[in-house]
Amino acid sequence: MTGVSCYIEFMKFVVVLLMTVSALPAQNLKDFEKKVTEFTLVNGMHFTLLERHEAPVVSFHTYVNAGAVDDPLGKTGLAHMFEHMAFKGTEFLGTTNWAEEKKSLAEVEKKYDQLDAERYKGPKADPDKVRLLRAELKVAMDQANSYVVPNLYPRLIEENGGVGLNASTGEDSTNYFYNLPANRIELWFLLESQRFLRPVFREFYKERDVVREERRLRVESEPQGKLIEVLGSTAFEAHPYNRGPGGWASDIENLRIGDAEQFFQKYYGPSNINIAIVGDVNPAEARRLADRYFGPISSRPLPSPVITKEPPQDGPKSAQVESPSQPIEFIAYKRPDQYDKDDPVFDVINGILSGGRTGTLYKELVRDKKISLAAGGDATYPGGKYPNLYLFFLVPSIGKTSTENEKAFYSVLDQLKNKKVDAQTLARVKIVTRAGVIRQLDSNAGLAALITATYGGYGDWRKIFISLDEIDRVTADDVQRVARQYFTEKGRTIAFLAQPAAVGAGGAK
């Protein structure tokens, strides 16, 4: 194909993308500001409302600025527990008799305290007494659970037309979200406020077992899950990004309601929470309901951020996990946090390298050389609030090795370091990035999630649009400079799956 025809094809691509972008509603800051209402309650809880009256539905998203990175030492998995407790109900919903259930829950904690006191005696613990206390604890738990009306909270939401009910836990945040018909908005205010006003730790130990089982299925029994966990614990020596949001097994097995209550008091204060409501909402009515239902929540000081700093990495690190499964390799490089001036440059680099079928990694390793089944990257892993990783993954094709994939991968990075990206590629990546963000703005639920995450991370939802302008200003020089500065052997960590050694190899028996 000639240079002229390449240019023509590129311009056709640009035109299609621009038409797609321009077809989407409220795509710029000025349009959005006309429809946005913001307010902060006296207790510090922030609300962002966006009016969209095209359909009588509303999306709600609650963002708690605390995640797995905030789990106390020895209590990993605690932030994740709140995701599982999210829809257990309230003092008036999900129980046949709250007064009696509350007494039973207190009895469970009393028996658990007695059990812990005995078993933590170590060698001096009385095995017979431990067995007796375990039996008594089970009886107390069964009694408390007898008052529970299972799934009443989600059922009530579904019966009122609610959809998309869910929660998620990441390294930096915990999120709660669902959608309701516009004429059921007060139901959301009532139920959601109770979560933060008077939390009920109903079936806590039952859900703790579920969390432990999730770890077994997603990490311990899943080679890729185990590998990504090993990558984190290898790449990060000190910072709590070194553990996944699921938590360590022994920590999960010993979490107590008292631990959850302390975490709640520290991280679930109203000033550490922001909420987005997007759809057919009346701002004046929403403000009235927010004051009525969320206003009574007591203000608390903001929790301090993680103060542990990852020490400088002075050389390459590597780790392997033995598994007979499909080979896969993760290659990660240390990078600065999301507040760094070069954060938009990393986004552009990700578009260049991992932008689907137009990304260099796909074209070079999968399409042309056919040595990879898949190859791509994540510019911010596992979270962006603190210095983190630029993570790449390589999946060798059948008959190809990780060594071959690595060599081809490093060749791609060398091209990025040694040859400036051409203007057409840079323009395409910027347009695709902008289109991707704007498509997310077209969904009420997606927009609510984006607003809360942006406000939680930067203190201003307008950063959504500011970040697009920042990406537009990224130059080919920026791309080359950042690639040279961060994609270095010194800051690299590799984790890969390796076939188990044959029995008898190397003298093993």
C-alpha positions in Angstrom: 0.0 0.0 0.0 1.4 3.4 -0.9 1.9 6.3 1.5 -1.0 8.2 -0.1 -3.4 5.2 0.3 -2.3 4.6 3.9 -3.1 8.2 4.6 -6.5 8.0 3.0 -7.3 4.8 5.0 -6.2 6.5 8.2 -8.4 9.5 7.5 -11.4 7.3 6.9 -10.7 5.7 10.2 -10.5 9.1 11.9 -13.8 10.2 10.3 -15.6 7.1 11.5 -14.4 7.6 15.0 -15.2 11.3 15.0 -18.8 10.5 13.8 -19.1 7.9 16.5 -18.0 10.4 19.2 -20.1 13.3 18.0 -23.2 11.0 17.9 -23.0 10.5 21.7 -24.9 12.9 24.0 -23.3 15.4 26.4 -19.8 14.6 25.4 -18.0 17.6 26.8 -17.5 19.4 30.1 -19.7 22.4 29.2 -22.6 20.1 28.4 -22.2 18.1 31.6 -21.9 21.0 33.9 -25.4 22.2 32.8 -26.9 19.0 34.0 -24.8 18.4 37.2 -25.8 19.3 40.7 -23.3 18.8 43.5 -23.7 19.1 47.3 -21.9 18.0 50.4 -23.8 17.2 53.6 -22.8 18.8 56.9 -21.2 15.4 57.9 -18.9 15.5 54.8 -20.7 13.0 52.5 -20.5 14.2 48.9 -23.2 13.8 46.2 -23.0 14.3 42.5 -26.3 14.3 40.6 -26.6 14.2 36.8 -30.0 14.7 35.2 -30.9 12.5 32.3 -34.7 12.4 31.8 -34.8 10.3 28.6 -36.1 7.3 30.6 -37.6 7.0 34.1 -34.7 5.1 35.6 -31.9 6.1 38.0 -28.4 4.6 38.6 -26.9 4.8 42.0 -23.2 4.3 42.8 -21.6 4.6 46.2 -17.8 4.8 46.4 -15.9 4.2 49.6 -12.4 5.5 49.4 -10.9 2.3 51.1 -9.9 -1.0 49.7 -7.6 -3.9 50.2 -4.6 -1.6 50.4 -6.1 -0.3 53.7 -6.5 -3.8 55.3 -4.7 -3.8 58.6 -1.7 -6.0 58.9 -2.8 -9.5 59.8 -6.4 -8.7 58.8 -6.2 -8.9 55.0 -9.5 -9.6 53.3 -11.3 -7.3 55.7 -12.3 -4.7 53.0 -13.5 -7.5 50.9 -15.7 -8.7 53.7 -17.8 -5.6 53.5 -18.6 -6.4 49.9 -20.1 -9.7 51.1 -22.0 -8.0 54.0 -23.4 -5.4 51.7 -26.8 -6.9 51.1 -27.5 -8.7 54.4 -30.1 -6.2 55.4 -30.8 -3.8 58.2 -32.1 -3.8 61.8 -35.6 -3.9 60.3 -35.0 -5.9 57.1 -33.7 -9.4 57.0 -34.6 -10.5 60.5 -37.6 -12.1 62.2 -36.7 -10.5 65.5 -33.8 -8.0 65.7 -33.8 -7.6 69.5 -33.3 -11.4 69.9 -30.9 -11.6 67.0 -28.8 -8.9 68.4 -28.5 -10.8 71.7 -27.6 -13.9 69.8 -24.9 -12.1 67.9 -23.4 -10.9 71.2 -23.4 -14.4 72.5 -21.5 -15.6 69.4 -18.8 -13.0 70.1 -18.6 -14.1 73.7 -18.1 -17.7 72.8 -15.6 -16.8 70.1 -13.6 -14.7 72.6 -13.5 -17.7 74.9 -12.3 -20.0 72.1 -9.6 -17.6 71.0 -8.4 -17.1 74.5 -7.9 -20.9 74.9 -6.5 -21.8 71.5 -4.0 -18.9 71.6 -2.4 -20.4 74.6 -0.4 -22.4 72.1 1.1 -25.6 73.6 -0.7 -25.0 76.8 -4.1 -25.0 75.2 -6.5 -27.7 76.4 -7.6 -29.7 73.3 -10.8 -30.9 75.0 -11.7 -27.4 76.0 -11.1 -26.2 72.5 -13.4 -28.8 71.1 -16.1 -28.0 73.6 -15.8 -24.3 72.9 -16.0 -24.9 69.2 -19.2 -26.9 69.7 -20.7 -24.2 71.9 -19.7 -21.5 69.3 -21.5 -23.5 66.5 -24.7 -23.7 68.6 -24.5 -19.9 69.2 -24.1 -19.2 65.5 -26.9 -21.5 64.6 -29.1 -19.7 67.0 -28.2 -16.3 65.6 -28.7 -17.5 62.0 -32.2 -18.8 62.9 -33.5 -15.2 63.0 -32.2 -14.5 59.5 -34.6 -14.1 56.6 -32.2 -15.0 53.7 -31.9 -12.7 50.7 -34.8 -10.4 51.8 -32.7 -7.2 51.1 -31.9 -8.0 47.4 -35.4 -9.5 46.9 -37.0 -6.3 48.0 -34.9 -4.3 45.6 -35.7 -6.7 42.7 -39.5 -6.6 43.6 -39.3 -2.8 43.2 -37.8 -3.0 39.7 -34.1 -2.9 40.8 -31.5 -4.4 38.5 -27.7 -4.6 38.5 -27.4 -5.0 42.2 -23.8 -5.7 43.1 -20.7 -4.6 44.9 -16.9 -4.8 44.2 -13.7 -4.5 46.1 -10.5 -3.2 44.6 -7.1 -2.3 46.0 -8.1 1.4 46.4 -11.9 1.4 46.9 -15.1 -0.5 47.6 -18.2 0.1 45.5 -21.9 -0.5 45.9 -24.3 0.0 43.0 -27.7 -0.8 41.3 -30.5 0.8 39.3 -34.1 1.5 40.2 -37.1 3.1 38.6 -37.2 6.8 39.2 -40.4 6.5 41.4 -38.5 4.2 43.8 -35.7 6.6 44.6 -36.6 7.0 48.2 -36.3 3.3 48.7 -32.6 3.6 47.7 -32.0 6.5 50.2 -33.6 4.5 53.0 -31.7 1.2 52.4 -28.3 2.7 51.5 -28.2 5.1 54.4 -28.8 2.2 56.8 -25.7 0.5 55.6 -23.6 3.5 57.0 -25.8 4.6 59.8 -26.4 1.3 61.6 -24.5 -1.5 59.9 -25.6 -5.1 60.8 -22.9 -7.8 60.7 -25.4 -10.5 60.0 -24.1 -14.0 59.0 -20.6 -12.5 59.2 -18.9 -15.9 59.8 -20.9 -17.6 57.1 -19.7 -15.0 54.6 -16.2 -15.3 55.9 -16.3 -18.9 54.8 -17.6 -17.8 51.4 -14.6 -15.4 51.1 -12.2 -18.1 52.1 -13.8 -20.4 49.4 -13.5 -17.7 46.8 -9.8 -17.6 47.5 -9.5 -21.3 47.1 -11.3 -21.3 43.8 -9.7 -18.1 42.3 -6.2 -18.3 43.6 -5.2 -21.6 45.2 -6.9 -23.8 42.5 -6.3 -21.4 39.6 -2.8 -21.2 38.2 -3.2 -17.7 36.7 -4.7 -16.4 40.0 -1.8 -17.9 41.9 0.7 -16.4 39.5 -0.8 -12.9 39.7 -0.6 -13.1 43.5 3.0 -14.2 43.3 3.8 -11.3 41.0 2.4 -8.8 43.5 4.2 -10.3 46.5 7.5 -10.3 44.4 7.2 -6.9 42.8 6.3 -5.1 46.1 8.6 -5.6 49.0 7.0 -3.3 51.5 3.9 -1.6 50.1 0.5 -3.3 50.8 -0.1 -3.5 47.0 1.8 -6.7 47.6 -1.4 -8.6 48.5 -4.5 -9.1 46.5 -8.0 -7.9 47.5 -9.0 -11.4 48.5 -6.6 -11.5 51.4 -4.3 -14.2 52.8 -5.9 -17.5 53.8 -4.9 -17.5 57.5 -6.0 -13.9 57.9 -9.4 -14.6 56.4 -10.0 -17.6 58.6 -9.5 -15.5 61.7 -11.4 -12.3 60.9 -13.8 -11.3 63.6 -16.8 -8.9 63.8 -14.8 -6.7 66.1 -12.2 -6.3 63.3 -14.9 -5.3 60.9 -16.4 -2.8 63.3 -13.0 -1.1 63.8 -12.5 -1.0 60.0 -16.0 0.5 59.5 -15.4 3.2 62.1 -12.1 4.2 60.5 -12.9 4.0 56.8 -16.7 4.3 56.4 -17.1 7.8 57.7 -19.3 10.0 55.5 -16.4 12.3 54.4 -14.7 9.2 53.0 -17.7 8.3 50.8 -19.0 9.9 47.7 -22.2 9.0 45.8 -23.3 9.6 42.2 -27.0 9.5 41.1 -27.5 9.5 37.4 -30.8 9.5 35.5 -34.3 10.7 35.9 -33.6 12.5 39.2 -34.9 15.8 40.6 -32.0 17.5 42.4 -34.1 19.4 44.9 -35.9 16.2 45.9 -32.7 14.2 46.1 -31.1 16.9 48.3 -34.1 16.7 50.7 -33.9 12.9 50.9 -30.1 13.0 51.3 -30.5 15.3 54.3 -33.2 13.2 55.8 -31.6 9.8 55.4 -27.8 10.4 55.3 -27.7 13.5 57.4 -28.0 11.7 60.7 -24.8 9.8 60.1 -22.1 11.2 62.5 -19.1 12.8 60.9 -15.7 11.2 61.5 -12.2 12.3 60.6 -10.7 11.2 57.3 -8.4 8.2 57.7 -4.7 8.7 57.0 -3.4 7.3 53.8 -1.0 4.4 53.6 2.4 5.8 54.7 4.6 2.8 53.8 6.7 3.6 50.7 8.1 0.9 48.5 11.9 1.1 48.6 13.7 1.6 45.2 14.1 -1.6 43.2 17.7 -2.1 42.5 17.5 -5.0 40.0 15.2 -7.4 38.2 13.1 -9.8 40.1 11.5 -13.0 39.0 9.2 -15.7 40.3 7.7 -18.9 39.0 4.8 -21.1 39.8 4.8 -24.8 38.7 1.7 -25.8 36.9 0.9 -28.2 34.0 -1.5 -25.7 32.6 -1.2 -23.3 29.6 2.0 -21.3 30.0 1.5 -17.6 30.7 4.0 -14.9 31.7 3.5 -11.5 33.4 6.1 -8.8 33.0 5.7 -5.7 35.2 7.6 -2.4 35.5 7.5 0.0 38.4 5.7 3.3 37.6 4.5 6.4 39.5 1.0 6.9 40.9 -2.0 8.4 39.0 -1.2 11.9 40.2 2.1 12.0 38.4 2.5 14.3 35.4 3.3 11.3 33.2 0.1 9.4 34.0 -1.5 10.4 30.7 1.6 9.3 28.8 1.2 5.8 30.2 -2.4 5.7 29.0 -1.2 6.7 25.5 1.5 4.0 25.6 -1.1 1.5 26.6 -3.1 2.5 23.5 -0.1 2.1 21.3 1.0 -1.3 22.7 -2.3 -2.9 23.8 -5.0 -1.2 21.8 -6.7 -4.4 20.7 -6.0 -5.6 17.2 -4.4 -2.3 16.3 -2.0 -2.5 19.2 1.7 -3.2 18.5 1.8 -6.3 20.7 -1.1 -7.9 19.0 0.2 -7.1 15.5 3.8 -8.2 16.2 3.4 -11.2 18.4 0.0 -12.6 17.6 -0.8 -11.7 14.0 2.6 -11.5 12.3 5.0 -13.7 14.2 2.3 -16.0 15.6 4.3 -16.8 18.7 1.6 -15.6 21.1 -2.0 -16.6 21.5 -2.5 -13.3 23.4 -0.4 -10.3 24.4 -1.4 -7.1 26.0 -1.0 -4.8 29.0 -2.6 -2.8 31.8 -1.1 0.6 32.4 -2.1 0.8 36.1 -1.9 -2.3 38.3 -3.2 -3.2 40.9 -4.3 0.4 41.8 -3.4 3.9 41.0 -3.5 5.8 44.3 0.1 4.8 45.1 3.1 4.0 42.9 2.2 0.8 41.1 3.0 -1.4 38.0 2.6 -1.3 34.3 1.7 -4.9 33.7 2.1 -6.9 30.5 1.0 -10.5 29.8 2.2 -13.0 27.2 0.5 -16.3 26.4 2.7 -18.4 24.1 1.2 -20.2 21.1 1.3 -24.0 21.0 4.9 -25.1 20.4 6.3 -21.7 21.3 8.2 -20.9 24.4 8.1 -18.1 27.0 11.7 -17.3 26.0 10.7 -16.7 22.4 7.8 -14.5 23.6 10.0 -12.5 25.9 12.5 -11.8 23.2 9.8 -10.6 20.8 8.3 -8.5 23.6 11.5 -6.8 24.4 12.0 -6.0 20.8 8.7 -4.2 20.7 9.7 -2.2 23.8 13.0 -1.4 22.2 11.2 0.0 19.1 9.2 2.3 21.4 12.4 3.5 23.2 14.5 3.9 20.1 12.0 5.2 17.4 9.5 7.9 18.0 5.9 6.8 17.4 4.6 8.2 14.1 2.0 11.0 14.0 -0.8 8.8 12.6 -0.5 6.2 15.3 -0.4 8.8 18.0 -3.5 10.6 16.6 -5.4 7.3 16.3 -4.6 6.3 19.9 -5.8 9.6 21.2 -9.1 9.4 19.2 -9.7 5.9 20.4 -9.0 6.8 24.0 -11.4 9.7 23.8 -14.1 7.6 22.2 -13.7 4.9 24.8 -14.3 7.4 27.6 -17.2 9.1 25.9 -18.9 5.7 25.3 -18.7 5.1 29.0 -20.5 8.5 29.5 -23.4 7.2 27.4 -24.4 4.7 30.1 -26.0 5.9 33.3 -24.4 3.1 35.4 -21.0 3.5 33.7 -21.1 7.3 34.2 -22.1 7.0 37.9 -19.1 4.6 38.4 -16.8 6.9 36.5 -17.9 10.0 38.4 -17.5 8.5 41.9 -14.1 6.9 41.0 -12.8 10.2 39.6 -14.1 12.3 42.5 -12.8 9.7 45.0 -9.3 9.7 43.3 -9.0 13.4 42.5 -11.7 15.3 44.4 -13.3 16.6 41.3 -15.4 14.7 38.7 -14.3 17.2 36.0 -11.0 15.4 35.9 -12.8 13.0 33.5 -12.6 15.7 30.8 -9.3 17.3 32.0 -7.7 13.9 31.6 -8.8 13.8 27.9 -7.2 17.2 27.4 -4.0 15.9 29.1 -3.9 12.9 26.7 -4.3 15.2 23.7 -1.2 17.1 24.8 1.0 13.9 24.9 3.7 14.1 22.3 5.9 11.4 20.6 8.8 12.8 22.6 6.8 12.1 25.8 6.2 8.5 24.8 9.8 7.8 24.0 11.0 9.5 27.2 8.7 7.6 29.5 9.4 4.3 27.8 13.1 4.8 28.3 12.7 6.0 31.9 10.4 3.2 33.2 10.7 0.1 30.9 14.1 -0.8 32.4 15.6 -4.1 33.5 16.2 -2.6 36.9 12.6 -1.9 37.6 11.2 -5.2 36.1 9.5 -8.1 37.7 8.7 -11.3 35.8 6.4 -14.1 37.0 5.6 -17.1 34.8 4.1 -20.6 34.9 6.6 -23.4 34.6 5.9 -27.0 33.8 6.6 -29.2 36.9 10.0 -30.8 36.9 10.0 -34.5 35.8 10.3 -37.0 38.7 13.9 -37.9 39.1 15.2 -34.8 37.3 18.2 -33.2 38.9 18.4 -36.0 41.4 14.9 -35.5 42.8 13.0 -38.5 43.9 
